[in-house]
Amino acid sequence: MRPTATAAAKSEAKRQSTKAFKRRKTLTKKAHEFYMDCGFEILLLLQKGSGRSYIYTSSGIPSSWHPIVEGLKQTYPLPIVYTPVTLAKEQSQKVLASS
């Protein structure tokens, strides 16, 4: 039995969503590794067409980038912000869950 066109479209949408999620996580992880290994201040901003924003900042938000981030804080939905602290917390929760 072949899946219907609607089921195939939902499956493709789910696949694309999963791919985007994994790539976003990889970019954030690599930005964090670059900060840890090389000491660069990093502000990674990802914005989806729907308006959802994701921000990784290595150490707070530098004042020179402040206007960009302030503008995003006034949008809806609010951006999801990652820092080294939140990434470490997320990683420790993964370790506890797998134990």
Biopython code that builds the backbone (N, CA, C, O; Angstrom):
import numpy as np
from Bio.PDB.StructureBuilder import StructureBuilder

atoms = [
    (1, "MET", "N", (0.834, -1.176, 0.000)),
    (1, "MET", "CA", (0.000, 0.000, 0.000)),
    (1, "MET", "C", (0.882, 1.244, 0.000)),
    (1, "MET", "O", (1.755, 1.385, 0.857)),
    (2, "ARG", "N", (0.665, 2.133, -0.939)),
    (2, "ARG", "CA", (1.467, 3.352, -1.059)),
    (2, "ARG", "C", (0.924, 4.432, -0.135)),
    (2, "ARG", "O", (-0.288, 4.566, 0.029)),
    (3, "PRO", "N", (1.829, 5.205, 0.469)),
    (3, "PRO", "CA", (1.349, 6.298, 1.309)),
    (3, "PRO", "C", (0.677, 7.368, 0.447)),
    (3, "PRO", "O", (1.029, 7.559, -0.717)),
    (4, "THR", "N", (-0.266, 8.037, 1.023)),
    (4, "THR", "CA", (-0.961, 9.092, 0.290)),
    (4, "THR", "C", (-0.033, 10.279, 0.112)),
    (4, "THR", "O", (1.017, 10.366, 0.749)),
    (5, "ALA", "N", (-0.429, 11.188, -0.757)),
    (5, "ALA", "CA", (0.376, 12.387, -1.003)),
    (5, "ALA", "C", (0.514, 13.209, 0.274)),
    (5, "ALA", "O", (1.570, 13.786, 0.531)),
    (6, "THR", "N", (-0.543, 13.264, 1.069)),
    (6, "THR", "CA", (-0.495, 14.018, 2.320)),
    (6, "THR", "C", (0.497, 13.387, 3.294)),
    (6, "THR", "O", (1.274, 14.095, 3.935)),
    (7, "ALA", "N", (0.472, 12.076, 3.404)),
    (7, "ALA", "CA", (1.399, 11.376, 4.296)),
    (7, "ALA", "C", (2.838, 11.567, 3.831)),
    (7, "ALA", "O", (3.741, 11.752, 4.648)),
    (8, "ALA", "N", (3.048, 11.522, 2.526)),
    (8, "ALA", "CA", (4.393, 11.731, 1.982)),
    (8, "ALA", "C", (4.866, 13.155, 2.255)),
    (8, "ALA", "O", (6.032, 13.369, 2.587)),
    (9, "ALA", "N", (3.975, 14.119, 2.119)),
    (9, "ALA", "CA", (4.327, 15.520, 2.377)),
    (9, "ALA", "C", (4.661, 15.719, 3.855)),
    (9, "ALA", "O", (5.607, 16.433, 4.188)),
    (10, "LYS", "N", (3.888, 15.089, 4.739)),
    (10, "LYS", "CA", (4.161, 15.195, 6.174)),
    (10, "LYS", "C", (5.498, 14.554, 6.508)),
    (10, "LYS", "O", (6.262, 15.076, 7.320)),
    (11, "SER", "N", (5.775, 13.419, 5.878)),
    (11, "SER", "CA", (7.032, 12.720, 6.107)),
    (11, "SER", "C", (8.215, 13.579, 5.656)),
    (11, "SER", "O", (9.231, 13.660, 6.346)),
    (12, "GLU", "N", (8.076, 14.209, 4.506)),
    (12, "GLU", "CA", (9.136, 15.085, 3.988)),
    (12, "GLU", "C", (9.322, 16.298, 4.895)),
    (12, "GLU", "O", (10.453, 16.700, 5.167)),
    (13, "ALA", "N", (8.234, 16.876, 5.359)),
    (13, "ALA", "CA", (8.313, 18.030, 6.260)),
    (13, "ALA", "C", (9.014, 17.644, 7.559)),
    (13, "ALA", "O", (9.832, 18.405, 8.076)),
    (14, "LYS", "N", (8.699, 16.474, 8.081)),
    (14, "LYS", "CA", (9.334, 15.984, 9.307)),
    (14, "LYS", "C", (10.829, 15.769, 9.084)),
    (14, "LYS", "O", (11.644, 16.110, 9.942)),
    (15, "ARG", "N", (11.187, 15.205, 7.938)),
    (15, "ARG", "CA", (12.587, 14.968, 7.594)),
    (15, "ARG", "C", (13.355, 16.295, 7.504)),
    (15, "ARG", "O", (14.475, 16.406, 8.004)),
    (16, "GLN", "N", (12.748, 17.289, 6.868)),
    (16, "GLN", "CA", (13.385, 18.604, 6.741)),
    (16, "GLN", "C", (13.540, 19.271, 8.107)),
    (16, "GLN", "O", (14.565, 19.889, 8.392)),
    (17, "SER", "N", (12.522, 19.142, 8.938)),
    (17, "SER", "CA", (12.562, 19.723, 10.279)),
    (17, "SER", "C", (13.670, 19.083, 11.116)),
    (17, "SER", "O", (14.405, 19.778, 11.818)),
    (18, "THR", "N", (13.783, 17.776, 11.039)),
    (18, "THR", "CA", (14.822, 17.055, 11.772)),
    (18, "THR", "C", (16.206, 17.448, 11.271)),
    (18, "THR", "O", (17.129, 17.633, 12.065)),
    (19, "LYS", "N", (16.350, 17.574, 9.970)),
    (19, "LYS", "CA", (17.633, 17.967, 9.374)),
    (19, "LYS", "C", (18.029, 19.367, 9.843)),
    (19, "LYS", "O", (19.184, 19.596, 10.201)),
    (20, "ALA", "N", (17.084, 20.296, 9.842)),
    (20, "ALA", "CA", (17.362, 21.664, 10.279)),
    (20, "ALA", "C", (17.742, 21.684, 11.759)),
    (20, "ALA", "O", (18.666, 22.396, 12.152)),
    (21, "PHE", "N", (17.040, 20.910, 12.576)),
    (21, "PHE", "CA", (17.335, 20.838, 14.007)),
    (21, "PHE", "C", (18.759, 20.339, 14.237)),
    (21, "PHE", "O", (19.506, 20.920, 15.024)),
    (22, "LYS", "N", (19.126, 19.270, 13.556)),
    (22, "LYS", "CA", (20.463, 18.696, 13.722)),
    (22, "LYS", "C", (21.547, 19.656, 13.249)),
    (22, "LYS", "O", (22.586, 19.787, 13.896)),
    (23, "ARG", "N", (21.314, 20.321, 12.136)),
    (23, "ARG", "CA", (22.312, 21.268, 11.622)),
    (23, "ARG", "C", (22.467, 22.467, 12.553)),
    (23, "ARG", "O", (23.579, 22.952, 12.764)),
    (24, "ARG", "N", (21.355, 22.948, 13.112)),
    (24, "ARG", "CA", (21.414, 24.069, 14.058)),
    (24, "ARG", "C", (22.216, 23.664, 15.285)),
    (24, "ARG", "O", (23.048, 24.433, 15.765)),
    (25, "LYS", "N", (21.970, 22.456, 15.796)),
    (25, "LYS", "CA", (22.719, 21.963, 16.948)),
    (25, "LYS", "C", (24.210, 21.844, 16.624)),
    (25, "LYS", "O", (25.055, 22.193, 17.448)),
    (26, "THR", "N", (24.530, 21.352, 15.429)),
    (26, "THR", "CA", (25.925, 21.204, 15.023)),
    (26, "THR", "C", (26.611, 22.563, 14.915)),
    (26, "THR", "O", (27.737, 22.728, 15.382)),
    (27, "LEU", "N", (25.937, 23.537, 14.300)),
    (27, "LEU", "CA", (26.515, 24.879, 14.187)),
    (27, "LEU", "C", (26.784, 25.483, 15.563)),
    (27, "LEU", "O", (27.839, 26.074, 15.796)),
    (28, "THR", "N", (25.830, 25.331, 16.465)),
    (28, "THR", "CA", (25.993, 25.866, 17.813)),
    (28, "THR", "C", (27.158, 25.185, 18.520)),
    (28, "THR", "O", (27.969, 25.844, 19.172)),
    (29, "LYS", "N", (27.237, 23.871, 18.389)),
    (29, "LYS", "CA", (28.320, 23.112, 19.017)),
    (29, "LYS", "C", (29.677, 23.537, 18.459)),
    (29, "LYS", "O", (30.629, 23.722, 19.217)),
    (30, "LYS", "N", (29.768, 23.693, 17.143)),
    (30, "LYS", "CA", (31.036, 24.087, 16.519)),
    (30, "LYS", "C", (31.428, 25.510, 16.916)),
    (30, "LYS", "O", (32.608, 25.790, 17.126)),
    (31, "ALA", "N", (30.453, 26.405, 17.019)),
    (31, "ALA", "CA", (30.741, 27.778, 17.462)),
    (31, "ALA", "C", (31.290, 27.748, 18.887)),
    (31, "ALA", "O", (32.240, 28.463, 19.206)),
    (32, "HIS", "N", (30.697, 26.930, 19.730)),
    (32, "HIS", "CA", (31.161, 26.805, 21.114)),
    (32, "HIS", "C", (32.575, 26.219, 21.161)),
    (32, "HIS", "O", (33.420, 26.703, 21.914)),
    (33, "GLU", "N", (32.830, 25.196, 20.374)),
    (33, "GLU", "CA", (34.168, 24.599, 20.328)),
    (33, "GLU", "C", (35.204, 25.612, 19.856)),
    (33, "GLU", "O", (36.315, 25.658, 20.384)),
    (34, "PHE", "N", (34.845, 26.424, 18.865)),
    (34, "PHE", "CA", (35.753, 27.448, 18.354)),
    (34, "PHE", "C", (36.075, 28.464, 19.449)),
    (34, "PHE", "O", (37.222, 28.885, 19.598)),
    (35, "TYR", "N", (35.064, 28.848, 20.204)),
    (35, "TYR", "CA", (35.267, 29.765, 21.333)),
    (35, "TYR", "C", (36.203, 29.138, 22.367)),
    (35, "TYR", "O", (37.141, 29.785, 22.834)),
    (36, "MET", "N", (35.948, 27.884, 22.720)),
    (36, "MET", "CA", (36.759, 27.219, 23.741)),
    (36, "MET", "C", (38.198, 26.992, 23.270)),
    (36, "MET", "O", (39.134, 27.179, 24.048)),
    (37, "ASP", "N", (38.385, 26.595, 22.016)),
    (37, "ASP", "CA", (39.716, 26.276, 21.496)),
    (37, "ASP", "C", (40.539, 27.516, 21.157)),
    (37, "ASP", "O", (41.747, 27.539, 21.391)),
    (38, "CYS", "N", (39.893, 28.546, 20.608)),
    (38, "CYS", "CA", (40.632, 29.685, 20.063)),
    (38, "CYS", "C", (40.423, 30.992, 20.823)),
    (38, "CYS", "O", (41.178, 31.946, 20.631)),
    (39, "GLY", "N", (39.419, 31.045, 21.673)),
    (39, "GLY", "CA", (39.209, 32.233, 22.490)),
    (39, "GLY", "C", (38.528, 33.399, 21.794)),
    (39, "GLY", "O", (38.509, 34.504, 22.335)),
    (40, "PHE", "N", (37.972, 33.185, 20.619)),
    (40, "PHE", "CA", (37.265, 34.257, 19.922)),
    (40, "PHE", "C", (35.914, 34.511, 20.582)),
    (40, "PHE", "O", (35.257, 33.579, 21.046)),
    (41, "GLU", "N", (35.503, 35.782, 20.623)),
    (41, "GLU", "CA", (34.145, 36.108, 21.046)),
    (41, "GLU", "C", (33.233, 35.782, 19.873)),
    (41, "GLU", "O", (33.525, 36.149, 18.734)),
    (42, "ILE", "N", (32.140, 35.100, 20.143)),
    (42, "ILE", "CA", (31.273, 34.641, 19.058)),
    (42, "ILE", "C", (29.832, 35.039, 19.317)),
    (42, "ILE", "O", (29.322, 34.914, 20.430)),
    (43, "LEU", "N", (29.193, 35.518, 18.269)),
    (43, "LEU", "CA", (27.750, 35.730, 18.263)),
    (43, "LEU", "C", (27.235, 35.049, 17.008)),
    (43, "LEU", "O", (27.472, 35.518, 15.895)),
    (44, "LEU", "N", (26.532, 33.945, 17.191)),
    (44, "LEU", "CA", (25.957, 33.198, 16.078)),
    (44, "LEU", "C", (24.463, 33.457, 16.097)),
    (44, "LEU", "O", (23.790, 33.189, 17.092)),
    (45, "LEU", "N", (23.953, 33.972, 15.008)),
    (45, "LEU", "CA", (22.533, 34.291, 14.905)),
    (45, "LEU", "C", (21.944, 33.503, 13.750)),
    (45, "LEU", "O", (22.397, 33.620, 12.612)),
    (46, "LEU", "N", (20.943, 32.709, 14.044)),
    (46, "LEU", "CA", (20.226, 31.944, 13.025)),
    (46, "LEU", "C", (18.772, 32.384, 13.084)),
    (46, "LEU", "O", (18.169, 32.414, 14.157)),
    (47, "GLN", "N", (18.210, 32.723, 11.930)),
    (47, "GLN", "CA", (16.816, 33.143, 11.910)),
    (47, "GLN", "C", (16.084, 32.406, 10.810)),
    (47, "GLN", "O", (16.493, 32.415, 9.649)),
    (48, "LYS", "N", (15.004, 31.773, 11.194)),
    (48, "LYS", "CA", (14.188, 31.010, 10.263)),
    (48, "LYS", "C", (13.191, 31.948, 9.595)),
    (48, "LYS", "O", (12.861, 32.997, 10.147)),
    (49, "GLY", "N", (12.714, 31.581, 8.421)),
    (49, "GLY", "CA", (11.753, 32.399, 7.695)),
    (49, "GLY", "C", (10.495, 32.697, 8.486)),
    (49, "GLY", "O", (9.855, 33.727, 8.273)),
    (50, "SER", "N", (10.134, 31.801, 9.400)),
    (50, "SER", "CA", (8.932, 31.997, 10.217)),
    (50, "SER", "C", (9.132, 33.056, 11.289)),
    (50, "SER", "O", (8.180, 33.454, 11.961)),
    (51, "GLY", "N", (10.383, 33.517, 11.450)),
    (51, "GLY", "CA", (10.662, 34.535, 12.451)),
    (51, "GLY", "C", (11.347, 34.004, 13.691)),
    (51, "GLY", "O", (11.822, 34.793, 14.508)),
    (52, "ARG", "N", (11.414, 32.691, 13.861)),
    (52, "ARG", "CA", (12.080, 32.109, 15.032)),
    (52, "ARG", "C", (13.576, 32.359, 14.923)),
    (52, "ARG", "O", (14.185, 32.104, 13.884)),
    (53, "SER", "N", (14.168, 32.865, 16.014)),
    (53, "SER", "CA", (15.595, 33.163, 16.043)),
    (53, "SER", "C", (16.292, 32.320, 17.096)),
    (53, "SER", "O", (15.724, 32.006, 18.142)),
    (54, "TYR", "N", (17.522, 31.962, 16.802)),
    (54, "TYR", "CA", (18.369, 31.233, 17.732)),
    (54, "TYR", "C", (19.675, 32.001, 17.823)),
    (54, "TYR", "O", (20.249, 32.375, 16.800)),
    (55, "ILE", "N", (20.150, 32.240, 19.041)),
    (55, "ILE", "CA", (21.376, 33.006, 19.245)),
    (55, "ILE", "C", (22.321, 32.189, 20.112)),
    (55, "ILE", "O", (21.920, 31.653, 21.145)),
    (56, "TYR", "N", (23.586, 32.095, 19.685)),
    (56, "TYR", "CA", (24.637, 31.563, 20.548)),
    (56, "TYR", "C", (25.592, 32.710, 20.796)),
    (56, "TYR", "O", (26.080, 33.329, 19.850)),
    (57, "THR", "N", (25.862, 32.996, 22.042)),
    (57, "THR", "CA", (26.827, 34.026, 22.384)),
    (57, "THR", "C", (27.834, 33.425, 23.356)),
    (57, "THR", "O", (27.452, 32.781, 24.333)),
    (58, "SER", "N", (29.123, 33.636, 23.087)),
    (58, "SER", "CA", (30.165, 32.994, 23.877)),
    (58, "SER", "C", (30.306, 33.591, 25.272)),
    (58, "SER", "O", (30.663, 32.877, 26.209)),
    (59, "SER", "N", (30.037, 34.863, 25.426)),
    (59, "SER", "CA", (30.194, 35.471, 26.760)),
    (59, "SER", "C", (29.336, 36.726, 26.853)),
    (59, "SER", "O", (29.838, 37.846, 26.756)),
    (60, "GLY", "N", (28.074, 36.528, 27.035)),
    (60, "GLY", "CA", (27.188, 37.684, 27.075)),
    (60, "GLY", "C", (27.049, 38.259, 25.676)),
    (60, "GLY", "O", (27.443, 37.631, 24.694)),
    (61, "ILE", "N", (26.503, 39.420, 25.595)),
    (61, "ILE", "CA", (26.308, 40.045, 24.293)),
    (61, "ILE", "C", (27.193, 41.281, 24.210)),
    (61, "ILE", "O", (26.968, 42.250, 24.936)),
    (62, "PRO", "N", (28.204, 41.262, 23.329)),
    (62, "PRO", "CA", (29.092, 42.413, 23.196)),
    (62, "PRO", "C", (28.314, 43.677, 22.836)),
    (62, "PRO", "O", (27.343, 43.627, 22.081)),
    (63, "SER", "N", (28.751, 44.800, 23.381)),
    (63, "SER", "CA", (28.025, 46.059, 23.173)),
    (63, "SER", "C", (27.964, 46.458, 21.704)),
    (63, "SER", "O", (27.009, 47.112, 21.286)),
    (64, "SER", "N", (28.961, 46.080, 20.915)),
    (64, "SER", "CA", (28.937, 46.451, 19.496)),
    (64, "SER", "C", (27.843, 45.711, 18.740)),
    (64, "SER", "O", (27.406, 46.173, 17.686)),
    (65, "TRP", "N", (27.392, 44.574, 19.256)),
    (65, "TRP", "CA", (26.324, 43.812, 18.605)),
    (65, "TRP", "C", (24.966, 44.074, 19.252)),
    (65, "TRP", "O", (23.945, 43.552, 18.805)),
    (66, "HIS", "N", (24.965, 44.875, 20.291)),
    (66, "HIS", "CA", (23.763, 45.118, 21.079)),
    (66, "HIS", "C", (22.541, 45.535, 20.258)),
    (66, "HIS", "O", (21.459, 44.997, 20.492)),
    (67, "PRO", "N", (22.662, 46.474, 19.302)),
    (67, "PRO", "CA", (21.465, 46.883, 18.541)),
    (67, "PRO", "C", (20.810, 45.726, 17.786)),
    (67, "PRO", "O", (19.584, 45.669, 17.689)),
    (68, "ILE", "N", (21.596, 44.826, 17.265)),
    (68, "ILE", "CA", (21.052, 43.687, 16.526)),
    (68, "ILE", "C", (20.208, 42.819, 17.455)),
    (68, "ILE", "O", (19.073, 42.466, 17.137)),
    (69, "VAL", "N", (20.779, 42.488, 18.595)),
    (69, "VAL", "CA", (20.096, 41.608, 19.533)),
    (69, "VAL", "C", (18.898, 42.307, 20.166)),
    (69, "VAL", "O", (17.857, 41.682, 20.370)),
    (70, "GLU", "N", (19.028, 43.585, 20.477)),
    (70, "GLU", "CA", (17.900, 44.328, 21.050)),
    (70, "GLU", "C", (16.715, 44.331, 20.095)),
    (70, "GLU", "O", (15.568, 44.205, 20.523)),
    (71, "GLY", "N", (16.991, 44.475, 18.803)),
    (71, "GLY", "CA", (15.915, 44.434, 17.819)),
    (71, "GLY", "C", (15.221, 43.084, 17.801)),
    (71, "GLY", "O", (14.001, 43.006, 17.653)),
    (72, "LEU", "N", (16.002, 42.019, 17.953)),
    (72, "LEU", "CA", (15.430, 40.669, 17.967)),
    (72, "LEU", "C", (14.583, 40.418, 19.209)),
    (72, "LEU", "O", (13.606, 39.671, 19.156)),
    (73, "LYS", "N", (14.955, 41.039, 20.321)),
    (73, "LYS", "CA", (14.205, 40.832, 21.561)),
    (73, "LYS", "C", (12.802, 41.424, 21.487)),
    (73, "LYS", "O", (11.954, 41.129, 22.329)),
    (74, "GLN", "N", (12.561, 42.255, 20.487)),
    (74, "GLN", "CA", (11.246, 42.871, 20.339)),
    (74, "GLN", "C", (10.399, 42.151, 19.297)),
    (74, "GLN", "O", (9.318, 42.619, 18.941)),
    (75, "THR", "N", (10.886, 41.019, 18.811)),
    (75, "THR", "CA", (10.133, 40.241, 17.830)),
    (75, "THR", "C", (9.409, 39.103, 18.526)),
    (75, "THR", "O", (9.710, 38.758, 19.668)),
    (76, "TYR", "N", (8.475, 38.542, 17.835)),
    (76, "TYR", "CA", (7.790, 37.362, 18.346)),
    (76, "TYR", "C", (7.867, 36.282, 17.290)),
    (76, "TYR", "O", (7.609, 36.576, 16.122)),
    (77, "PRO", "N", (8.196, 35.090, 17.619)),
    (77, "PRO", "CA", (8.537, 34.574, 18.937)),
    (77, "PRO", "C", (9.912, 35.046, 19.387)),
    (77, "PRO", "O", (10.781, 35.334, 18.564)),
    (78, "LEU", "N", (10.101, 35.121, 20.692)),
    (78, "LEU", "CA", (11.377, 35.563, 21.249)),
    (78, "LEU", "C", (12.489, 34.602, 20.844)),
    (78, "LEU", "O", (12.252, 33.404, 20.688)),
    (79, "PRO", "N", (13.714, 35.130, 20.672)),
    (79, "PRO", "CA", (14.821, 34.250, 20.289)),
    (79, "PRO", "C", (15.182, 33.281, 21.410)),
    (79, "PRO", "O", (14.994, 33.572, 22.591)),
    (80, "ILE", "N", (15.697, 32.139, 21.017)),
    (80, "ILE", "CA", (16.220, 31.166, 21.971)),
    (80, "ILE", "C", (17.718, 31.424, 22.054)),
    (80, "ILE", "O", (18.416, 31.363, 21.042)),
    (81, "VAL", "N", (18.215, 31.713, 23.251)),
    (81, "VAL", "CA", (19.609, 32.106, 23.433)),
    (81, "VAL", "C", (20.380, 30.978, 24.112)),
    (81, "VAL", "O", (19.962, 30.452, 25.143)),
    (82, "TYR", "N", (21.512, 30.621, 23.514)),
    (82, "TYR", "CA", (22.412, 29.618, 24.069)),
    (82, "TYR", "C", (23.702, 30.306, 24.493)),
    (82, "TYR", "O", (24.177, 31.217, 23.815)),
    (83, "THR", "N", (24.265, 29.870, 25.610)),
    (83, "THR", "CA", (25.559, 30.346, 26.089)),
    (83, "THR", "C", (26.373, 29.112, 26.483)),
    (83, "THR", "O", (25.828, 28.008, 26.514)),
    (84, "PRO", "N", (27.664, 29.275, 26.784)),
    (84, "PRO", "CA", (28.431, 28.121, 27.245)),
    (84, "PRO", "C", (27.796, 27.449, 28.473)),
    (84, "PRO", "O", (27.862, 26.229, 28.617)),
    (85, "VAL", "N", (27.189, 28.242, 29.346)),
    (85, "VAL", "CA", (26.550, 27.689, 30.546)),
    (85, "VAL", "C", (25.357, 26.817, 30.172)),
    (85, "VAL", "O", (25.214, 25.712, 30.694)),
    (86, "THR", "N", (24.500, 27.298, 29.276)),
    (86, "THR", "CA", (23.322, 26.515, 28.894)),
    (86, "THR", "C", (23.722, 25.257, 28.128)),
    (86, "THR", "O", (23.081, 24.216, 28.269)),
    (87, "LEU", "N", (24.775, 25.346, 27.321)),
    (87, "LEU", "CA", (25.238, 24.157, 26.595)),
    (87, "LEU", "C", (25.800, 23.112, 27.555)),
    (87, "LEU", "O", (25.571, 21.917, 27.371)),
    (88, "ALA", "N", (26.535, 23.554, 28.580)),
    (88, "ALA", "CA", (27.082, 22.621, 29.565)),
    (88, "ALA", "C", (25.953, 21.948, 30.340)),
    (88, "ALA", "O", (26.013, 20.750, 30.617)),
    (89, "LYS", "N", (24.924, 22.720, 30.690)),
    (89, "LYS", "CA", (23.770, 22.179, 31.402)),
    (89, "LYS", "C", (23.055, 21.135, 30.547)),
    (89, "LYS", "O", (22.670, 20.071, 31.033)),
    (90, "GLU", "N", (22.886, 21.459, 29.267)),
    (90, "GLU", "CA", (22.228, 20.552, 28.329)),
    (90, "GLU", "C", (23.021, 19.246, 28.203)),
    (90, "GLU", "O", (22.443, 18.160, 28.181)),
    (91, "GLN", "N", (24.342, 19.364, 28.122)),
    (91, "GLN", "CA", (25.207, 18.190, 27.987)),
    (91, "GLN", "C", (25.140, 17.319, 29.237)),
    (91, "GLN", "O", (25.086, 16.094, 29.131)),
    (92, "SER", "N", (25.143, 17.936, 30.421)),
    (92, "SER", "CA", (25.090, 17.149, 31.657)),
    (92, "SER", "C", (23.745, 16.436, 31.796)),
    (92, "SER", "O", (23.687, 15.336, 32.344)),
    (93, "GLN", "N", (22.672, 17.045, 31.310)),
    (93, "GLN", "CA", (21.363, 16.392, 31.343)),
    (93, "GLN", "C", (21.346, 15.179, 30.421)),
    (93, "GLN", "O", (20.721, 14.167, 30.739)),
    (94, "LYS", "N", (22.032, 15.274, 29.272)),
    (94, "LYS", "CA", (22.129, 14.139, 28.352)),
    (94, "LYS", "C", (22.854, 12.979, 29.017)),
    (94, "LYS", "O", (22.431, 11.828, 28.906)),
    (95, "VAL", "N", (23.951, 13.287, 29.713)),
    (95, "VAL", "CA", (24.745, 12.253, 30.377)),
    (95, "VAL", "C", (23.912, 11.571, 31.455)),
    (95, "VAL", "O", (23.932, 10.345, 31.570)),
    (96, "LEU", "N", (23.181, 12.353, 32.246)),
    (96, "LEU", "CA", (22.342, 11.779, 33.298)),
    (96, "LEU", "C", (21.229, 10.918, 32.716)),
    (96, "LEU", "O", (20.891, 9.874, 33.275)),
    (97, "ALA", "N", (20.666, 11.348, 31.607)),
    (97, "ALA", "CA", (19.577, 10.601, 30.980)),
    (97, "ALA", "C", (20.062, 9.270, 30.409)),
    (97, "ALA", "O", (19.321, 8.287, 30.404)),
    (98, "SER", "N", (21.300, 9.238, 29.931)),
    (98, "SER", "CA", (21.821, 8.006, 29.336)),
    (98, "SER", "C", (22.357, 7.031, 30.383)),
    (98, "SER", "O", (22.652, 5.880, 30.062)),
    (99, "SER", "N", (22.485, 7.485, 31.632)),
    (99, "SER", "CA", (22.997, 6.608, 32.709)),
    (99, "SER", "C", (21.956, 5.645, 33.191)),
    (99, "SER", "O", (22.224, 4.844, 34.087)),
]
sb = StructureBuilder()
sb.init_structure("model")
sb.init_model(0)
sb.init_chain("A")
sb.init_seg("    ")
for serial, (resi, resn, name, xyz) in enumerate(atoms, 1):
    if name == "N":
        sb.init_residue(resn, " ", resi, " ")
    sb.init_atom(name, np.array(xyz, "f"), 0.0, 1.0, " ", f" {name:<3s}", serial, name[0])
structure = sb.get_structure()
